């Protein structure tokens, strides 16, 4: 079960989340939906960071998100997308009405077994579930060091919630695809991005200030980032594609 304090920390982070969080590479969407289909549901859609990639891959796109503030941002950006307040454990769509469910950067917040049962309910027979996570490239020492400020127990090469990608009830073994990519980011935006991460959002004012100072210190010390206003940030998107059994 997810830490509810961390999970609820996102509820009021809509505009900053959309501005500072990374999107997803097109190849990640192709890995889940290789050919155009009927209905795609983005669950835990947030501000639509992954939802926007579904529009040209499905005739109908539905977004479900528990945060009204996040959904307001999504609705402003993607007015053609059907959007509903809801959760993974209570999805407000009909039985067997969705060809694919995508969950980008959110599955670790779900109550796994009830969520899998609900996802299985809304999928058509043999439908697809795609789970996606962006994470730092272990070859990038400075970003990895900053990641450990937010996730002190994180090991190299793992997402923050790698264990949830094991076998899921009601689904076959997943197909795994890893997509490396890169973005150009300013130092200011990179630091601001960390302020949208759950452990920063849930921290006390003093603890958050300490964490930010630690990130700044890492950037000041590493030769790839020291003294630079912008830098290239390598990233990896892990994609797990499940078929309903």
Secondary structure, DSSP 4 states (H G I P E B T S, - for coil): ---HHHHHTTTT-HHHHHHHS----HHHHHHH-SS-EEEEEEET-TTTTTHHHHTTTEEEEEEEES-HHHHHHHHHH-TTSEEEE-BTTB--S-TT-EEEEEEES-GGGS-HHHHHHHHHHHEEEEEEEEEEEEEE-TT-HHHHHHHHHH-TTPPTT--TTGGGGS--TTBPPPEEEEEEEEEEEEHHHHHHHHTTSHHHHTS-HHHHHHHHHHHHHHHHHSTTTTT-SEEEEEEEEEEEEEEB-
